[in-house]
Amino acid sequence: MEVNLPPEMDPDVKADILAREKAYSQELQKGGEWKNIWRCAGQYSNLSIFDVDSNDRLHEILWNLPLFPYMRMEITPLAQHPSDIALLDS
């Protein structure tokens, strides 16, 4: 997820959007759907891992991000690999 806020955005509007984004993402993290989030060093972007029941649920989550209108995203659906040793533990 790469964020591109307009430089002329009103500071109060920006602060509100960022606060709502943080609250929404932390709610999803606490609920277990947003598994991980990492900052891409030197960029206003992140790499995130979601664990959701369906592509439709992921779509819903992403479209409800307050920063969604200002984001460029690359989505890569992942599946468990049969050679992953983590499968041995389950």
C-alpha positions, 0 to 999 in steps of 0.5 A, spaced: 500 500 500 502 506 497 499 512 500 499 519 496 496 524 500 495 531 496 500 536 499 494 541 499 490 537 503 487 541 509 491 539 516 485 538 520 482 533 514 489 530 514 489 529 521 482 526 521 483 521 516 490 518 519 486 518 526 480 514 523 485 509 519 489 508 525 483 506 529 480 502 523 487 498 522 488 496 529 481 494 530 482 489 524 489 487 527 485 486 534 480 481 530 486 477 527 484 479 520 490 484 519 495 479 521 501 484 520 503 491 517 510 493 516 513 500 514 517 500 507 523 504 510 524 511 506 517 510 503 510 512 505 507 505 504 507 499 507 506 491 506 501 488 510 498 481 511 491 479 511 488 473 513 480 473 511 475 468 509 474 470 502 477 475 496 470 479 497 472 480 505 479 483 503 475 487 498 470 490 503 476 491 508 480 495 503 475 499 500 473 501 507 480 504 509 479 511 510 486 512 506 483 508 500 482 514 495 489 516 496 492 509 495 495 505 490 495 497 492 498 491 489 494 485 491 497 478 491 493 472 494 497 467 497 495 460 499 499 455 504 505 451 500 505 443 501 512 443 503 511 448 508 514 445 515 508 449 519 503 444 516 507 439 520 505 442 527 498 442 525 
